[in-house]
């Protein structure tokens, strides 16, 4: 996903939408999603997650980066993607997925990155 206009630091860009499900259910679904190389579930808190594969929006297409230009902020049941710095028009939007799963999707944020998500 790319910025269509300049974005100021700390601006709310988009919320991460998806079905609200118990974390136990998200773990089951992630096993299925990881087989095709995707990570769709985003943890809200210790009890719930959002599954962007069901009712998600464009936020699910924002890629991971080990040096992101965005960050996430959870407020209640809403996950916001915010600008970590000023972002130029045309720049790709990225954030650190901060996964705590099995680590079976390779990071592609830069050539030679060996992080597993």
Residue pairs with C-beta under 8 A, 6 or more apart in sequence:
1 58
1 59
1 61
1 62
1 63
1 92
1 93
2 90
2 91
2 92
2 93
3 87
3 88
3 89
3 90
3 91
3 92
3 93
4 89
5 89
6 86
6 87
6 88
6 89
7 13
7 83
7 86
7 87
8 83
8 86
9 83
9 84
9 85
9 86
10 82
10 83
11 82
11 83
12 80
12 81
12 82
13 70
13 80
13 81
13 82
13 83
13 93
14 57
14 58
14 59
14 62
14 80
14 81
15 57
15 59
15 78
15 79
15 80
15 81
16 42
16 50
16 52
16 56
16 57
16 59
16 60
16 72
16 79
16 80
16 81
17 50
17 52
17 55
17 56
17 57
17 59
17 60
18 40
18 41
18 42
18 50
18 51
18 52
18 53
18 54
18 55
18 56
18 57
18 60
19 50
19 51
19 54
19 55
20 44
20 48
20 49
20 50
20 77
21 29
21 41
21 48
21 49
21 50
21 51
22 47
22 48
22 49
23 43
23 46
23 47
23 48
23 49
25 49
26 41
26 43
26 49
26 51
29 40
29 41
29 51
29 53
30 39
30 40
30 41
30 101
33 39
33 40
33 41
33 53
34 101
34 102
34 104
34 105
37 105
38 53
38 105
39 97
39 99
39 101
39 105
39 117
40 51
40 52
40 53
40 56
40 60
41 49
41 50
41 51
41 52
41 53
42 49
42 50
42 52
42 72
42 79
43 49
43 100
44 50
44 74
44 77
44 79
45 74
48 77
50 56
50 79
52 59
52 60
53 60
59 79
59 81
62 70
62 81
62 93
62 94
62 95
63 92
63 93
63 94
63 108
63 109
64 94
64 95
64 96
64 97
64 107
64 109
64 117
65 94
65 95
65 96
65 109
65 110
66 96
66 107
66 109
66 110
66 113
66 115
67 109
67 110
68 84
68 94
68 95
68 96
69 83
69 84
69 85
69 87
69 91
69 92
69 93
69 94
69 95
70 81
70 82
70 83
70 84
70 87
70 93
70 94
70 95
71 81
71 82
71 84
71 95
71 96
72 79
72 80
72 81
72 82
72 95
72 98
73 79
73 80
73 82
74 80
81 93
81 95
84 95
87 93
94 109
97 117
99 117
101 117
103 116
103 117
104 116
104 117
105 116
105 117
106 113
106 114
106 115
106 116
106 117
107 113
107 114
107 115
107 116
107 117
109 115
